[in-house]
Amino acid sequence: MINRVVLVGNLTKDPQYSKTQSGISLARFTVAVNRRFGQNEETDFISCVAWRQTADFLSQYAKKG
C-alpha cells in the first residue's frame, strides 16, 4: 500500500540535502500551506523528507519561495 499526498505551498527555506552512511540521498524541507475557511486564513507548516532520486531533484531545482 502506498500513501500519496499532494501539497501545494511554498518552501520555507532551501532543502537540506545529505546522504546516509549507506549512500542514499536524503532531502529535508518544510512546506507552508495556506488554509482558507470562510473569512479566516491559517498557515500550516508541514515537515517533509524526500529520498533517492526525488531528493536529488529537489536539491538541484527547489529553492525557497
MODELLER restraints for C-alpha pairs under 7 A, 6 or more apart:
rsr = mdl.restraints
at = mdl.atoms
rsr.add(forms.Gaussian(group=physical.xy_distance, feature=features.Distance(at['CA:8:A'], at['CA:33:A']), mean=6.42, stdev=0.5))
rsr.add(forms.Gaussian(group=physical.xy_distance, feature=features.Distance(at['CA:9:A'], at['CA:31:A']), mean=5.98, stdev=0.5))
rsr.add(forms.Gaussian(group=physical.xy_distance, feature=features.Distance(at['CA:9:A'], at['CA:32:A']), mean=5.39, stdev=0.5))
rsr.add(forms.Gaussian(group=physical.xy_distance, feature=features.Distance(at['CA:9:A'], at['CA:33:A']), mean=4.59, stdev=0.5))
rsr.add(forms.Gaussian(group=physical.xy_distance, feature=features.Distance(at['CA:10:A'], at['CA:31:A']), mean=5.44, stdev=0.5))
rsr.add(forms.Gaussian(group=physical.xy_distance, feature=features.Distance(at['CA:10:A'], at['CA:32:A']), mean=5.23, stdev=0.5))
rsr.add(forms.Gaussian(group=physical.xy_distance, feature=features.Distance(at['CA:10:A'], at['CA:33:A']), mean=6.85, stdev=0.5))
rsr.add(forms.Gaussian(group=physical.xy_distance, feature=features.Distance(at['CA:10:A'], at['CA:65:A']), mean=5.29, stdev=0.5))
rsr.add(forms.Gaussian(group=physical.xy_distance, feature=features.Distance(at['CA:11:A'], at['CA:30:A']), mean=5.84, stdev=0.5))
rsr.add(forms.Gaussian(group=physical.xy_distance, feature=features.Distance(at['CA:11:A'], at['CA:31:A']), mean=4.66, stdev=0.5))
rsr.add(forms.Gaussian(group=physical.xy_distance, feature=features.Distance(at['CA:11:A'], at['CA:32:A']), mean=6.25, stdev=0.5))
rsr.add(forms.Gaussian(group=physical.xy_distance, feature=features.Distance(at['CA:11:A'], at['CA:64:A']), mean=4.97, stdev=0.5))
rsr.add(forms.Gaussian(group=physical.xy_distance, feature=features.Distance(at['CA:11:A'], at['CA:65:A']), mean=5.40, stdev=0.5))
rsr.add(forms.Gaussian(group=physical.xy_distance, feature=features.Distance(at['CA:12:A'], at['CA:30:A']), mean=5.82, stdev=0.5))
rsr.add(forms.Gaussian(group=physical.xy_distance, feature=features.Distance(at['CA:12:A'], at['CA:31:A']), mean=6.05, stdev=0.5))
rsr.add(forms.Gaussian(group=physical.xy_distance, feature=features.Distance(at['CA:12:A'], at['CA:32:A']), mean=6.41, stdev=0.5))
rsr.add(forms.Gaussian(group=physical.xy_distance, feature=features.Distance(at['CA:12:A'], at['CA:64:A']), mean=5.73, stdev=0.5))
rsr.add(forms.Gaussian(group=physical.xy_distance, feature=features.Distance(at['CA:12:A'], at['CA:65:A']), mean=6.58, stdev=0.5))
rsr.add(forms.Gaussian(group=physical.xy_distance, feature=features.Distance(at['CA:13:A'], at['CA:63:A']), mean=6.97, stdev=0.5))
rsr.add(forms.Gaussian(group=physical.xy_distance, feature=features.Distance(at['CA:13:A'], at['CA:64:A']), mean=4.51, stdev=0.5))
rsr.add(forms.Gaussian(group=physical.xy_distance, feature=features.Distance(at['CA:14:A'], at['CA:62:A']), mean=6.86, stdev=0.5))
rsr.add(forms.Gaussian(group=physical.xy_distance, feature=features.Distance(at['CA:14:A'], at['CA:63:A']), mean=4.92, stdev=0.5))
rsr.add(forms.Gaussian(group=physical.xy_distance, feature=features.Distance(at['CA:14:A'], at['CA:64:A']), mean=4.93, stdev=0.5))
rsr.add(forms.Gaussian(group=physical.xy_distance, feature=features.Distance(at['CA:15:A'], at['CA:27:A']), mean=5.90, stdev=0.5))
rsr.add(forms.Gaussian(group=physical.xy_distance, feature=features.Distance(at['CA:15:A'], at['CA:28:A']), mean=5.52, stdev=0.5))
rsr.add(forms.Gaussian(group=physical.xy_distance, feature=features.Distance(at['CA:15:A'], at['CA:29:A']), mean=4.73, stdev=0.5))
rsr.add(forms.Gaussian(group=physical.xy_distance, feature=features.Distance(at['CA:15:A'], at['CA:59:A']), mean=6.11, stdev=0.5))
rsr.add(forms.Gaussian(group=physical.xy_distance, feature=features.Distance(at['CA:16:A'], at['CA:27:A']), mean=5.36, stdev=0.5))
rsr.add(forms.Gaussian(group=physical.xy_distance, feature=features.Distance(at['CA:16:A'], at['CA:28:A']), mean=5.12, stdev=0.5))
rsr.add(forms.Gaussian(group=physical.xy_distance, feature=features.Distance(at['CA:16:A'], at['CA:29:A']), mean=6.45, stdev=0.5))
rsr.add(forms.Gaussian(group=physical.xy_distance, feature=features.Distance(at['CA:17:A'], at['CA:26:A']), mean=5.79, stdev=0.5))
rsr.add(forms.Gaussian(group=physical.xy_distance, feature=features.Distance(at['CA:17:A'], at['CA:27:A']), mean=4.45, stdev=0.5))
rsr.add(forms.Gaussian(group=physical.xy_distance, feature=features.Distance(at['CA:17:A'], at['CA:28:A']), mean=6.68, stdev=0.5))
rsr.add(forms.Gaussian(group=physical.xy_distance, feature=features.Distance(at['CA:17:A'], at['CA:59:A']), mean=6.10, stdev=0.5))
rsr.add(forms.Gaussian(group=physical.xy_distance, feature=features.Distance(at['CA:18:A'], at['CA:25:A']), mean=6.08, stdev=0.5))
rsr.add(forms.Gaussian(group=physical.xy_distance, feature=features.Distance(at['CA:18:A'], at['CA:26:A']), mean=5.28, stdev=0.5))
rsr.add(forms.Gaussian(group=physical.xy_distance, feature=features.Distance(at['CA:18:A'], at['CA:27:A']), mean=6.39, stdev=0.5))
rsr.add(forms.Gaussian(group=physical.xy_distance, feature=features.Distance(at['CA:19:A'], at['CA:25:A']), mean=4.53, stdev=0.5))
rsr.add(forms.Gaussian(group=physical.xy_distance, feature=features.Distance(at['CA:19:A'], at['CA:26:A']), mean=5.59, stdev=0.5))
rsr.add(forms.Gaussian(group=physical.xy_distance, feature=features.Distance(at['CA:24:A'], at['CA:52:A']), mean=5.88, stdev=0.5))
rsr.add(forms.Gaussian(group=physical.xy_distance, feature=features.Distance(at['CA:25:A'], at['CA:51:A']), mean=5.69, stdev=0.5))
rsr.add(forms.Gaussian(group=physical.xy_distance, feature=features.Distance(at['CA:25:A'], at['CA:52:A']), mean=4.67, stdev=0.5))
rsr.add(forms.Gaussian(group=physical.xy_distance, feature=features.Distance(at['CA:25:A'], at['CA:55:A']), mean=5.97, stdev=0.5))
rsr.add(forms.Gaussian(group=physical.xy_distance, feature=features.Distance(at['CA:25:A'], at['CA:56:A']), mean=6.63, stdev=0.5))
rsr.add(forms.Gaussian(group=physical.xy_distance, feature=features.Distance(at['CA:26:A'], at['CA:50:A']), mean=5.83, stdev=0.5))
rsr.add(forms.Gaussian(group=physical.xy_distance, feature=features.Distance(at['CA:26:A'], at['CA:51:A']), mean=4.78, stdev=0.5))
rsr.add(forms.Gaussian(group=physical.xy_distance, feature=features.Distance(at['CA:26:A'], at['CA:52:A']), mean=6.37, stdev=0.5))
rsr.add(forms.Gaussian(group=physical.xy_distance, feature=features.Distance(at['CA:26:A'], at['CA:55:A']), mean=5.36, stdev=0.5))
rsr.add(forms.Gaussian(group=physical.xy_distance, feature=features.Distance(at['CA:27:A'], at['CA:49:A']), mean=5.70, stdev=0.5))
rsr.add(forms.Gaussian(group=physical.xy_distance, feature=features.Distance(at['CA:27:A'], at['CA:50:A']), mean=5.14, stdev=0.5))
rsr.add(forms.Gaussian(group=physical.xy_distance, feature=features.Distance(at['CA:27:A'], at['CA:51:A']), mean=6.53, stdev=0.5))
rsr.add(forms.Gaussian(group=physical.xy_distance, feature=features.Distance(at['CA:27:A'], at['CA:55:A']), mean=4.87, stdev=0.5))
rsr.add(forms.Gaussian(group=physical.xy_distance, feature=features.Distance(at['CA:27:A'], at['CA:59:A']), mean=6.96, stdev=0.5))
rsr.add(forms.Gaussian(group=physical.xy_distance, feature=features.Distance(at['CA:28:A'], at['CA:48:A']), mean=5.87, stdev=0.5))
rsr.add(forms.Gaussian(group=physical.xy_distance, feature=features.Distance(at['CA:28:A'], at['CA:49:A']), mean=4.61, stdev=0.5))
rsr.add(forms.Gaussian(group=physical.xy_distance, feature=features.Distance(at['CA:28:A'], at['CA:50:A']), mean=6.52, stdev=0.5))
rsr.add(forms.Gaussian(group=physical.xy_distance, feature=features.Distance(at['CA:29:A'], at['CA:47:A']), mean=6.07, stdev=0.5))
rsr.add(forms.Gaussian(group=physical.xy_distance, feature=features.Distance(at['CA:29:A'], at['CA:48:A']), mean=5.40, stdev=0.5))
rsr.add(forms.Gaussian(group=physical.xy_distance, feature=features.Distance(at['CA:29:A'], at['CA:49:A']), mean=6.48, stdev=0.5))
rsr.add(forms.Gaussian(group=physical.xy_distance, feature=features.Distance(at['CA:30:A'], at['CA:45:A']), mean=6.39, stdev=0.5))
rsr.add(forms.Gaussian(group=physical.xy_distance, feature=features.Distance(at['CA:30:A'], at['CA:46:A']), mean=5.44, stdev=0.5))
rsr.add(forms.Gaussian(group=physical.xy_distance, feature=features.Distance(at['CA:30:A'], at['CA:47:A']), mean=4.44, stdev=0.5))
rsr.add(forms.Gaussian(group=physical.xy_distance, feature=features.Distance(at['CA:30:A'], at['CA:48:A']), mean=5.81, stdev=0.5))
rsr.add(forms.Gaussian(group=physical.xy_distance, feature=features.Distance(at['CA:31:A'], at['CA:45:A']), mean=5.69, stdev=0.5))
rsr.add(forms.Gaussian(group=physical.xy_distance, feature=features.Distance(at['CA:31:A'], at['CA:46:A']), mean=5.23, stdev=0.5))
rsr.add(forms.Gaussian(group=physical.xy_distance, feature=features.Distance(at['CA:31:A'], at['CA:47:A']), mean=6.58, stdev=0.5))
rsr.add(forms.Gaussian(group=physical.xy_distance, feature=features.Distance(at['CA:32:A'], at['CA:43:A']), mean=6.36, stdev=0.5))
rsr.add(forms.Gaussian(group=physical.xy_distance, feature=features.Distance(at['CA:32:A'], at['CA:44:A']), mean=5.69, stdev=0.5))
rsr.add(forms.Gaussian(group=physical.xy_distance, feature=features.Distance(at['CA:32:A'], at['CA:45:A']), mean=4.58, stdev=0.5))
rsr.add(forms.Gaussian(group=physical.xy_distance, feature=features.Distance(at['CA:32:A'], at['CA:46:A']), mean=6.44, stdev=0.5))
rsr.add(forms.Gaussian(group=physical.xy_distance, feature=features.Distance(at['CA:33:A'], at['CA:43:A']), mean=5.50, stdev=0.5))
rsr.add(forms.Gaussian(group=physical.xy_distance, feature=features.Distance(at['CA:33:A'], at['CA:44:A']), mean=5.22, stdev=0.5))
rsr.add(forms.Gaussian(group=physical.xy_distance, feature=features.Distance(at['CA:33:A'], at['CA:45:A']), mean=6.43, stdev=0.5))
rsr.add(forms.Gaussian(group=physical.xy_distance, feature=features.Distance(at['CA:34:A'], at['CA:41:A']), mean=6.79, stdev=0.5))
rsr.add(forms.Gaussian(group=physical.xy_distance, feature=features.Distance(at['CA:34:A'], at['CA:42:A']), mean=5.75, stdev=0.5))
rsr.add(forms.Gaussian(group=physical.xy_distance, feature=features.Distance(at['CA:34:A'], at['CA:43:A']), mean=4.38, stdev=0.5))
rsr.add(forms.Gaussian(group=physical.xy_distance, feature=features.Distance(at['CA:34:A'], at['CA:44:A']), mean=6.36, stdev=0.5))
rsr.add(forms.Gaussian(group=physical.xy_distance, feature=features.Distance(at['CA:35:A'], at['CA:41:A']), mean=5.55, stdev=0.5))
rsr.add(forms.Gaussian(group=physical.xy_distance, feature=features.Distance(at['CA:35:A'], at['CA:42:A']), mean=5.20, stdev=0.5))
rsr.add(forms.Gaussian(group=physical.xy_distance, feature=features.Distance(at['CA:35:A'], at['CA:43:A']), mean=5.98, stdev=0.5))
rsr.add(forms.Gaussian(group=physical.xy_distance, feature=features.Distance(at['CA:36:A'], at['CA:42:A']), mean=6.55, stdev=0.5))
